[in-house]
């Protein structure tokens, strides 16, 4: 993953649990983006299930792109795009501090006035969220669309994909 201090204000967070089947699709998509070079650079972070530890990373960013499994009741493997205002955030009753999820992290950002202006969540509708190290066939088939959608969003934010050889000659 990219060093969080070396980016240009754009953070890409892969989220999910790779032990829970399709819930790990955000991390698989993030790994695919790690094989690409963007100019100017973006910060790519495996946010996994970090919970509140994501707060300083999100607050420091100007633009945040979340990659995750997004359950909206669509067909399995369907590409889901949520813009800033559509991304759920809220606080709820918890039995343990280990239950903190992204909604609570974003609610704290909102309360602190530090929720970035440019935020989007891209993901695929999961089919199987159960103990498994494999993505379901529908989600695996949708993965190229998710990675391409992330690349298009980054381009819209001014981060163009460049050949790896061109980036290494400028480093």
C-alpha positions in Angstrom: 0.0 0.0 0.0 1.0 3.6 -0.4 2.5 5.6 2.4 -0.3 7.8 3.8 1.9 10.8 4.1 3.0 10.7 0.4 -0.4 11.3 -1.3 -1.8 14.4 -2.8 -5.0 14.6 -0.7 -6.8 11.7 -2.3 -7.3 8.7 -0.2 -8.6 5.3 -1.5 -9.7 3.1 1.3 -10.3 -0.6 0.6 -12.7 -1.9 3.3 -14.1 -5.3 4.4 -13.2 -8.6 5.9 -11.4 -11.0 3.5 -12.5 -13.9 5.7 -16.1 -13.3 5.0 -16.4 -14.0 1.2 -17.8 -11.1 -0.8 -17.3 -8.7 2.2 -13.6 -8.7 1.1 -14.3 -7.3 -2.4 -13.1 -3.8 -1.5 -9.7 -5.1 -0.5 -9.4 -7.2 -3.7 -10.3 -4.1 -5.8 -7.7 -2.0 -3.8 -5.0 -4.6 -4.6 -5.9 -4.3 -8.3 -5.5 -0.5 -8.1 -2.1 -1.0 -6.4 -0.9 -2.5 -9.7 -1.7 0.8 -11.4 0.2 4.1 -11.3 -1.7 7.4 -11.0 -0.4 10.9 -11.5 -0.6 12.8 -9.3 -0.2 10.0 -6.7 -3.1 8.8 -4.6 -2.8 7.2 -1.2 -4.0 3.6 -1.2 -4.8 2.1 2.2 -6.1 -1.3 3.3 -8.7 -0.1 5.8 -10.0 -3.6 6.4 -12.0 -3.4 9.6 -10.0 -0.7 11.3 -13.0 1.2 12.7 -12.2 4.4 14.5 -8.5 4.1 13.5 -9.6 5.4 10.1 -10.7 8.7 11.5 -7.4 10.6 11.2 -6.8 9.3 7.6 -10.3 10.4 6.5 -10.1 13.8 8.2 -6.7 14.5 6.6 -7.9 13.8 3.1 -9.4 16.2 0.6 -11.0 13.4 -1.4 -11.9 9.9 -0.2 -12.9 7.0 -2.3 -14.3 3.9 -0.4 -14.2 0.5 -2.0 -16.4 -2.0 -0.3 -19.2 -4.5 -0.6 -22.4 -2.4 -0.5 -25.6 -4.2 0.2 -28.6 -2.3 -1.3 -30.6 -5.4 -2.3 -29.5 -5.3 -5.9 -28.5 -8.2 -8.1 -25.3 -9.9 -6.8 -22.2 -8.4 -8.5 -24.0 -5.2 -9.5 -21.9 -2.0 -9.4 -23.1 0.3 -6.6 -22.1 4.0 -6.6 -22.9 6.2 -3.5 -22.1 9.9 -3.6 -21.2 11.9 -0.5 -24.8 12.6 0.6 -25.9 9.0 0.1 -23.2 7.4 2.2 -24.8 6.3 5.5 -23.4 7.8 8.7 -24.8 7.7 12.2 -24.2 6.7 15.7 -25.8 3.7 17.4 -25.7 1.8 20.6 -22.8 -0.6 20.9 -22.1 -3.4 23.3 -18.4 -3.2 22.7 -15.9 -0.6 21.2 -15.0 -3.4 18.7 -18.3 -2.9 17.0 -17.4 0.5 15.5 -18.1 0.5 11.8 -17.6 3.1 9.0 -21.0 4.7 9.7 -19.8 5.8 13.2 -16.5 7.0 11.9 -18.2 9.1 9.3 -20.7 10.4 11.9 -17.8 11.6 14.1 -16.2 13.3 11.0 -19.5 15.0 10.4 -19.8 16.1 14.0 -16.3 17.5 14.0 -16.8 19.3 10.8 -14.1 17.3 9.1 -16.0 15.2 6.6 -14.2 15.7 3.3 -16.2 17.5 0.6 -15.4 15.0 -2.1 -16.4 11.5 -1.0 -17.8 8.5 -2.9 -18.3 4.8 -2.2 -18.0 2.3 -4.9 -18.8 -1.3 -4.4 -20.5 -4.4 -5.6 -23.7 -5.9 -4.3 -22.5 -9.0 -2.3 -24.0 -12.4 -2.9 -22.3 -14.4 -0.1 -21.2 -12.9 3.2 -20.2 -16.0 5.2 -16.9 -17.6 6.3 -15.1 -18.0 3.0 -11.8 -16.9 1.5 -13.4 -16.7 -2.0 -15.5 -14.2 -3.7 -18.8 -15.5 -5.2 -18.8 -16.0 -9.0 -21.2 -12.9 -9.4 -18.9 -10.6 -7.4 -15.7 -12.0 -9.0 -17.3 -11.2 -12.4 -18.2 -7.7 -11.4 -14.7 -6.9 -10.0 -13.3 -5.5 -13.3 -16.3 -3.0 -13.4 -15.5 -1.9 -9.9 -11.8 -1.3 -10.6 -12.7 0.6 -13.8 -15.2 2.7 -11.9 -12.6 3.6 -9.4 -10.1 4.5 -12.1 -12.7 6.7 -13.8 -13.6 8.4 -10.5 -9.9 9.1 -9.7 -9.5 10.6 -13.2 -12.5 12.8 -12.5 -10.6 14.0 -9.4 -7.5 14.7 -11.5 -5.6 11.5 -11.0 -4.8 9.9 -14.4 -3.5 6.4 -14.8 -0.1 6.4 -16.5 2.1 3.5 -17.7 4.2 2.2 -14.9 7.4 2.7 -16.9 6.6 6.4 -17.4 6.1 6.9 -13.6 9.4 5.2 -12.7 11.4 7.4 -15.1 10.1 10.5 -13.2 10.7 9.1 -9.7 
